[in-house]
Amino acid sequence: MEPNMTPDYPWLKTYKAMGLDWHRVPEVPNKTLSDYVRSHGEEFPEREALVFLGRSIVYRDLDQLADRMAGLLTSLGCRKGDVLGLHLPNTPQYVVAFIAAARLGMVCTSVSPLMTPPEVIHQGNDARITVLLTLQPLWEQVVTHAARKMRSLRAVLVSNPADMMGGEITPFEEMCGDAKVLSLVDHLPGAGEPIPEAPSASHTGMDDVLYLQYTGGTTGAPKGARLTSRNLFTNNVQADVFYGYRLGQEIVASAFPLFHIGGAAVLFNSLRTAATFMLIPDPRNIDHFVSEMQLRMPTIIAAVPALYQMLCQHEGFRALDFTDMHTAVSGAAPFAREEVARLAEIIGADKFCEVYGMTETSPVQTLNPAKRFKPGSVGVPVPGTQVRIVDAEDGVTQMPPGEPGEVIVAGPQVMPGYLAMPEATAEALREHDGLVWMHTGDIGVMDEDGYVTICDRSKDMLIVGGFKVFSVELENKVQALPWVAMCAVVGRADEKRPGNDIVQLYVQGMPGQLQDEAARREELEAYCRSQMSPYKVPREIFFVEAIPLTSVGKIDKKALRK
């Protein structure tokens, strides 16, 4: 586009101030996940690729393990387009299997270890999973109850956490309905053993689906978002304009579960750039997380706000030397200004950035850059991504700066659609002005500099006396109180005033700060009256021992509403 034809996007002035060009999306090589690991195995053979429970796998061995896993999948009849289900926490075999699947042109789908048997059955049949890789405890507790009802399932590979790290082998082979059940390492070709010849996946393209990632299902049955290699790796390089990954130099500590799109994105970016990726099997085990960082100080950290809060309260984390750590990334949930300031006091200034996105956009849409951080916002669109704020009713009319509306997004990271759900795809992906826009369902505003602030999910926005109440705004204000560890605002239907909500506030206090609940309640009520319009003031306040969190550390508002 000629310079004089460039639309006057408000975020362009922010990019100019940073010396960046929003129009220039870094080139994405025509390389799959498998290709990256193969080349790193040759160029960086002795560099640590994965670290798990204090032990490591170098890139040469990671590449060879992926070959052996691909050989096993081939022996089970897997071909291009078949679906591999990964029913695992953060373990090396998750990573190895993902690379092997990419090597064969297979599609991976993450099956959360927290799912119940009926949920596993639903995803297994919807995704048409061919082979399921799981852990021994999950096999015993969940998969044995689900496998017989998964119609496309040919085999279950059962693993133990240390299988890729030289752990003890417990061989077995049995049948579960029509599916074979095999121990992973007992049937994995050994080093030096002949590997079954894999069908050629050289024709696997960047526009083939690599990842079938299911959404949380908060507004109905979970939907399988079809993400291509181009979607995922383009989004990596878009965000990396701000992250600054250096080839073969980074140590990445990510506490996002790999079965969440945020965790997968950090993993892909690490493998793309020959980084050392620290696998944290239980991010809530803060002692273990900190001990791993004491052994290998990360240069990049990625976590959700709740986990950063827990880390900041840990003496060992505060004592780390953060000199070489240049980037701390947060996402998946809002991060209160006061908590950002507390983190910056520990890790140093100009290192923290916050991302906003969703599964359907691979996932990053906007990024609040560390060196031009605007507290309270989620930043500006990443390179080559357009963001509009439109009327939430008609989904088209653009709202002026400062006015709330639905956030819609267009860019190369937007999925091609949901699996076998044409109506849901048509509802989410709509064409305006020659572009396909993802309608996020989030309510936000954009300022004069192009920074986006998320007010709420449309389903979390409350109506009180005809006025809109955004839970995020209230939560940020309450979170400013020094004795508040965490808080959440939800609505309860007002039976006396149909169409209206009663504002409920749930508060988790800092340790030892809620001994006199009556005094704290009085202080909190007075504070809310002084800081909020009368219709926003919570009518019902609950002090709780712990705010419920989802598997990725988001506040579980569904649980609070119950």
C-alpha positions in Angstrom: 0.0 0.0 0.0 1.3 3.4 -0.9 2.2 5.7 2.1 -0.5 8.3 1.1 -3.1 5.5 1.0 -2.3 4.2 4.5 -5.3 4.4 6.8 -4.8 6.6 9.8 -4.8 3.8 12.4 -4.4 5.3 15.8 -1.7 2.7 16.8 0.6 3.8 14.0 1.8 6.8 16.1 2.7 4.4 18.9 4.7 2.2 16.5 6.5 5.3 15.1 7.4 6.4 18.7 9.0 3.0 19.2 10.9 3.1 15.9 8.8 0.1 14.6 6.8 -0.4 11.4 3.4 -2.0 12.0 3.0 -2.8 8.3 6.2 -4.9 8.3 5.3 -8.4 9.5 8.6 -10.3 9.9 9.0 -13.0 7.2 7.8 -16.4 8.3 10.0 -19.2 6.9 8.2 -22.1 5.1 9.1 -24.4 8.0 7.0 -26.7 10.1 7.6 -27.5 13.8 9.3 -30.7 12.7 11.6 -28.7 10.3 12.7 -26.3 13.1 13.7 -29.1 15.4 15.5 -31.0 12.7 17.6 -28.0 11.8 18.3 -27.2 15.5 19.4 -30.8 16.0 22.1 -30.1 13.4 23.0 -26.5 14.2 22.7 -26.7 18.0 23.1 -30.4 18.8 24.3 -30.0 22.4 22.1 -27.1 23.4 19.5 -28.0 26.0 16.1 -28.1 24.4 13.9 -29.3 27.3 14.4 -29.3 31.1 12.2 -31.4 33.3 12.6 -32.1 37.0 16.2 -31.0 36.9 17.2 -33.1 33.9 17.6 -32.1 30.3 17.2 -33.3 26.7 19.5 -31.6 24.1 18.3 -30.7 20.6 20.1 -33.6 18.9 18.3 -36.1 21.2 15.0 -34.3 20.9 15.1 -34.7 17.1 16.0 -38.4 17.4 13.2 -39.0 20.0 10.7 -37.3 17.6 11.9 -39.7 14.8 11.4 -42.7 17.2 7.9 -41.4 18.2 7.0 -40.9 14.5 8.1 -44.5 13.9 5.9 -45.8 16.6 2.9 -43.8 15.3 3.6 -45.1 11.8 3.6 -48.7 13.1 0.1 -48.0 14.5 -1.1 -47.0 11.0 -1.0 -43.2 11.5 -1.0 -41.1 8.4 -1.2 -37.4 7.3 -4.4 -35.9 8.6 -4.9 -38.4 11.4 -5.4 -36.9 14.9 -3.2 -37.4 17.9 -4.7 -36.7 21.3 -2.3 -35.4 23.9 -3.8 -36.1 27.4 -0.9 -34.9 29.5 0.4 -32.3 31.8 3.7 -30.4 31.0 6.0 -33.4 30.3 8.7 -34.1 27.7 6.6 -36.7 25.9 4.0 -34.0 25.2 6.6 -32.1 23.3 8.2 -35.1 21.5 4.8 -36.3 20.4 3.8 -32.9 19.0 7.0 -32.8 16.9 6.5 -36.3 15.7 2.9 -35.6 14.7 4.1 -32.6 12.7 6.7 -34.8 11.1 4.0 -37.1 9.8 1.5 -34.3 8.9 -0.8 -35.3 11.7 -3.0 -33.0 13.6 -2.6 -32.6 17.4 -5.4 -31.9 19.9 -4.8 -31.3 23.5 -7.1 -33.1 25.9 -7.0 -31.4 29.3 -5.9 -33.8 32.1 -8.6 -32.2 34.2 -11.4 -33.5 32.0 -13.9 -36.1 33.2 -14.6 -39.3 31.2 -17.7 -37.8 29.5 -15.7 -34.7 28.4 -12.9 -36.9 27.1 -15.4 -38.9 25.1 -16.9 -35.8 23.6 -13.6 -34.4 22.4 -12.3 -37.8 21.3 -15.4 -38.3 19.0 -15.6 -34.7 17.9 -11.9 -34.5 16.9 -11.9 -38.1 15.7 -8.8 -39.0 17.7 -6.8 -41.9 16.2 -4.2 -42.3 19.0 -4.3 -41.0 22.5 -1.2 -40.4 24.5 -1.8 -40.3 28.3 -0.2 -40.8 31.7 -0.6 -44.0 33.8 -2.7 -42.3 36.5 -4.9 -40.7 33.9 -5.3 -44.0 32.1 -6.4 -45.7 35.3 -8.7 -42.8 36.5 -10.2 -41.5 33.2 -9.3 -43.2 30.0 -10.3 -46.7 30.9 -13.8 -45.3 31.3 -13.7 -43.3 28.0 -11.7 -45.3 25.5 -14.4 -47.9 24.5 -16.8 -45.0 23.6 -14.3 -43.1 21.4 -15.3 -44.4 18.0 -12.2 -43.6 15.9 -9.6 -44.6 18.6 -7.1 -47.2 17.4 -4.5 -47.1 20.2 -3.8 -45.7 23.6 -0.1 -45.0 24.5 0.3 -45.0 28.3 3.3 -43.2 29.7 4.9 -42.3 33.0 6.3 -38.8 33.8 10.0 -39.8 33.6 9.7 -42.0 30.5 11.7 -39.7 28.3 14.2 -39.1 31.1 15.4 -42.7 31.6 12.7 -43.7 34.1 11.8 -47.3 34.9 9.9 -49.2 32.3 6.7 -51.1 33.1 5.9 -53.0 29.9 2.4 -54.1 29.1 0.0 -54.5 26.1 -3.7 -55.1 26.2 -6.9 -54.2 24.5 -9.7 -51.7 25.5 -12.6 -52.3 23.1 -11.1 -52.1 19.6 -8.1 -50.0 20.7 -4.7 -51.4 21.6 -3.3 -50.2 24.9 0.5 -50.0 24.9 3.2 -48.7 27.3 4.9 -45.9 25.5 8.6 -46.6 26.2 8.3 -50.4 25.9 7.1 -50.0 22.3 9.1 -46.9 21.4 12.0 -47.9 19.1 15.3 -47.8 21.0 18.3 -45.7 20.1 20.0 -47.3 17.1 17.1 -49.6 16.4 15.5 -49.6 12.9 12.6 -47.2 12.7 9.6 -48.0 10.5 9.7 -45.9 7.4 7.3 -43.0 7.8 5.1 -41.9 5.0 6.4 -38.8 3.3 5.1 -35.6 4.9 7.2 -33.4 2.7 4.0 -32.2 1.1 2.7 -31.0 4.5 2.1 -27.3 4.0 2.0 -24.2 6.2 -1.7 -23.9 5.6 -2.4 -27.4 6.8 -4.0 -27.7 10.2 -1.3 -28.5 12.8 -3.3 -27.9 16.0 -7.0 -28.5 16.8 -7.4 -26.6 20.0 -10.7 -26.7 21.9 -12.1 -23.6 23.5 -13.3 -23.6 27.1 -16.9 -24.1 26.3 -18.1 -21.3 28.5 -21.0 -20.5 26.2 -21.9 -24.0 25.0 -20.2 -27.1 23.9 -16.4 -26.8 23.4 -15.5 -25.9 19.8 -12.4 -27.1 18.0 -10.5 -24.2 16.6 -8.5 -25.3 13.5 -5.0 -23.6 13.6 -2.5 -23.9 10.8 1.3 -23.8 11.0 1.1 -20.4 9.3 -1.4 -19.1 11.9 0.8 -20.2 14.8 4.3 -19.3 13.5 3.1 -16.0 12.0 1.8 -15.1 15.4 5.1 -16.1 17.0 7.0 -13.7 14.9 4.4 -10.9 15.3 4.7 -11.0 19.0 8.4 -11.6 18.9 8.8 -8.0 17.6 8.3 -7.1 21.3 9.5 -10.3 23.1 12.9 -10.2 21.4 13.8 -14.0 21.3 17.4 -14.4 20.3 18.3 -17.6 18.3 19.9 -20.2 20.4 20.3 -17.9 23.5 17.1 -18.0 25.5 16.0 -19.9 28.6 12.2 -19.9 28.8 10.3 -20.7 32.0 6.6 -21.0 31.1 4.0 -21.9 33.7 1.2 -22.0 31.2 -0.2 -25.6 30.8 0.7 -26.9 27.4 -2.9 -28.0 26.9 -3.8 -24.2 26.9 -3.2 -22.2 23.7 -1.0 -19.8 25.7 1.4 -22.6 26.8 1.5 -24.0 23.3 2.4 -20.6 21.8 5.3 -20.2 24.2 6.5 -23.7 23.4 6.3 -23.1 19.6 8.2 -19.9 20.0 10.9 -21.6 22.1 11.3 -24.5 19.7 11.3 -22.1 16.7 14.3 -20.1 18.2 16.3 -23.0 19.6 15.6 -21.9 23.2 15.9 -24.0 26.3 12.3 -24.7 27.5 11.7 -25.4 31.2 8.8 -27.7 31.6 6.9 -27.0 34.9 4.6 -29.9 35.6 2.7 -28.2 38.4 2.9 -24.4 38.2 1.1 -24.1 41.6 4.1 -25.8 43.2 5.9 -22.5 43.7 8.8 -24.1 45.6 9.6 -26.4 42.7 9.2 -23.6 40.1 11.6 -21.3 42.0 14.1 -24.2 42.6 14.2 -24.8 38.8 14.8 -21.0 38.2 17.6 -21.1 40.8 19.4 -23.8 38.7 18.8 -22.1 35.3 17.9 -18.5 35.5 15.4 -17.8 32.7 15.8 -15.0 30.3 12.0 -15.0 29.5 9.2 -15.9 31.9 5.6 -16.5 30.9 2.8 -16.8 33.5 -0.7 -15.8 34.4 -1.3 -12.9 36.9 -2.3 -15.2 39.8 1.0 -17.1 39.5 3.0 -13.9 39.3 1.3 -12.8 42.5 2.3 -16.1 44.2 5.8 -15.8 43.0 6.1 -12.3 44.3 5.2 -13.6 47.7 7.9 -16.2 47.6 11.2 -15.3 49.3 13.3 -17.4 46.9 11.8 -15.7 43.9 12.5 -12.3 45.3 16.1 -13.3 45.9 16.8 -14.3 42.3 19.2 -12.3 40.2 17.1 -10.9 37.3 19.9 -9.2 35.5 19.8 -11.5 32.5 16.0 -11.8 32.4 14.8 -9.4 29.7 11.1 -10.2 29.3 8.2 -11.3 31.6 5.0 -12.0 29.7 1.5 -12.2 31.3 -1.8 -13.2 29.7 -5.1 -15.1 29.9 -6.5 -12.7 32.6 -6.3 -9.0 33.6 -3.3 -8.0 35.7 -4.1 -5.2 38.2 -1.8 -2.1 38.1 -0.7 -2.5 41.6 0.4 -6.1 41.0 2.4 -5.0 37.9 4.2 -2.4 40.0 5.0 -5.0 42.7 6.4 -7.3 40.1 8.5 -4.5 38.5 10.0 -3.8 41.9 11.4 -7.3 41.9 12.4 -8.0 38.3 13.3 -4.5 37.3 11.7 -1.8 35.1 10.8 -2.1 31.4 10.7 -5.9 31.4 7.0 -6.7 31.8 4.6 -7.0 28.9 1.0 -8.1 28.8 -0.8 -9.9 25.9 -4.4 -10.2 24.9 -5.8 -12.9 22.7 -7.8 -16.0 22.3 -7.5 -19.6 21.0 -9.0 -18.6 17.6 -6.2 -16.0 17.0 -3.3 -18.3 17.7 -3.5 -16.5 20.3 -2.0 -12.9 20.5 -4.0 -10.0 19.1 -2.6 -7.0 21.1 0.5 -6.5 23.2 1.3 -3.9 25.9 5.0 -3.4 25.2 7.4 -3.3 28.1 9.2 -0.2 27.0 6.0 1.7 26.3 3.7 0.1 28.9 0.4 1.7 29.5 -1.0 0.4 32.8 -4.6 -1.0 32.6 -4.5 -1.6 28.9 -3.7 -4.7 26.9 -1.6 -2.7 24.4 -1.6 -2.1 20.6 -2.3 -4.6 17.8 0.7 -6.7 16.9 2.2 -6.1 13.4 -0.1 -6.7 10.5 -3.2 -7.1 12.8 -6.2 -4.8 12.6 -8.4 -4.2 15.6 -11.7 -2.4 15.7 -14.2 -1.6 18.4 -17.7 -2.0 17.0 -21.2 -1.6 18.2 -22.0 -4.7 20.3 -25.5 -4.8 18.9 -24.9 -4.6 15.1 -21.3 -5.9 15.1 -20.3 -3.4 12.3 -20.5 0.3 13.3 -17.2 1.5 14.6 -17.2 3.2 17.9 -15.2 6.4 18.5 -12.1 6.5 20.7 -13.0 6.0 24.4 -16.4 4.4 23.7 -16.9 0.7 24.6 -17.9 -1.9 22.1 -17.1 -5.4 20.9 -13.5 -6.1 20.0 -13.1 -7.6 16.5 -9.8 -8.7 15.0 -8.4 -9.4 11.4 -5.0 -10.7 10.6 -2.9 -13.7 9.4 -3.2 -15.4 12.8 -7.0 -15.8 12.7 -8.1 -19.4 12.4 -9.8 -20.7 9.2 -12.8 -21.9 11.3 -14.1 -24.4 13.8 -14.2 -28.1 13.1 -17.5 -29.2 11.6 -19.4 -26.3 13.0 -20.4 -24.0 10.1 -22.9 -22.0 12.0 -20.5 -21.2 14.9 -17.8 -20.4 12.3 -20.1 -18.0 10.5 -21.1 -16.3 13.7 -17.4 -15.8 14.8 -15.9 -15.0 11.4 -17.6 -12.3 9.5 -16.5 -10.3 6.4 -16.4 -6.5 6.6 -14.6 -4.2 4.1 -12.9 -7.1 2.3 -11.4 -8.6 5.5 -12.5 -11.6 7.6 -12.9 -10.4 11.2 -12.9 -12.6 14.4 -15.7 -11.4 16.7 -14.2 -11.9 20.1 -17.2 -11.4 22.4 -15.1 -9.1 24.5 -16.1 -5.5 25.4 -13.3 -3.0 25.1 -12.3 0.6 24.3 -9.5 2.0 22.2 -7.7 5.3 23.0 -6.2 7.9 20.7 -2.8 6.0 20.7 -4.4 2.7 19.6 -4.1 1.0 23.0 -7.0 -1.3 23.8 -8.5 -1.7 27.3 -10.7 -4.7 27.9 -13.8 -3.8 30.0 -15.3 -7.2 30.2 -16.4 -10.3 28.5 -19.8 -9.5 27.0 -21.3 -12.3 29.2 -19.6 -10.8 32.3 -20.9 -7.2 31.8 -23.6 -6.4 34.4 -26.6 -4.2 34.0 -27.6 -2.2 37.0 -30.5 0.3 36.7 -29.9 0.4 33.0 -26.2 1.3 33.4 -23.4 -1.0 32.2 -21.1 -2.2 35.0 -17.7 -3.7 34.0 -16.4 -6.2 36.5 -12.8 -5.7 35.5 -13.0 -2.0 36.4 -14.3 -2.8 39.9 -11.8 -5.6 40.4 -8.9 -3.3 39.6 -10.1 -0.7 42.1 -10.6 -3.2 44.9 -7.3 -4.9 44.1 -5.5 -1.6 45.0 -6.2 -2.2 48.7 -2.9 -3.6 50.2 -4.7 -6.3 52.2 -6.6 -7.7 49.2 -4.8 -10.7 47.6 -7.4 -11.4 44.9 -10.9 -10.4 44.2 -13.7 -11.1 41.7 -17.0 -9.4 40.7 -19.9 -11.4 39.3 -23.6 -10.6 38.9 -26.7 -12.2 40.4 -30.1 -11.8 38.7 -32.2 -9.2 40.6 -35.5 -10.9 41.0 -37.2 -7.7 42.0 -36.0 -5.9 38.9 -36.0 -8.2 35.9 -33.2 -7.5 33.5 -31.0 -6.1 36.2 -28.1 -7.6 38.2 -27.0 -7.4 41.8 -23.2 -6.8 42.0 -21.5 -9.4 44.1 -17.8 -9.0 45.2 -15.7 -11.9 46.4 -12.5 -11.1 48.3 -9.5 -13.2 49.2 -7.3 -11.5 51.8 -3.6 -11.5 52.3 -2.4 -14.0 55.0 -3.6 -12.8 58.4 -5.4 -9.7 57.1 -9.0 -10.9 57.6 -9.0 -11.7 61.3 -11.5 -8.9 62.0 -13.9 -9.4 59.1 -16.4 -6.8 60.4 -13.9 -4.0 60.4 -12.6 -5.0 56.9 -16.1 -5.1 55.5 -16.8 -1.7 56.9 -13.5 -0.4 55.4 -14.2 -2.0 52.1 -17.8 -0.6 51.8 -16.6 2.9 52.6 -13.8 2.6 50.1 -16.2 1.4 47.3 -18.6 4.2 48.0 -15.7 6.7 47.7 -14.3 5.2 44.5 -17.3 4.1 42.5 -20.6 5.5 41.2 -23.5 4.4 43.4 -24.8 1.8 40.9 -21.4 0.2 40.7 -21.0 -0.3 44.5 -21.2 -4.1 45.3 -24.4 -4.9 47.2 -23.2 -8.3 48.4 -19.6 -8.8 49.7 -18.2 -12.3 50.5 -14.8 -13.0 52.2 -13.5 -16.3 51.0 -10.4 -18.4 51.9 -9.4 -18.8 48.2 -10.8 -17.4 44.9 -11.4 -20.4 42.7 -9.1 -20.6 39.6 -9.3 -22.5 36.4 -6.6 -24.9 35.2 -4.7 -22.0 33.6 -5.0 -19.6 36.6 -7.9 -17.5 35.4 -10.5 -16.6 38.0 -13.3 -19.2 37.7 -16.4 -17.0 37.6 -18.5 -19.9 36.5 -17.8 -21.5 39.9 -18.5 -18.3 41.8 -21.9 -17.9 40.1 -22.8 -21.4 41.3 
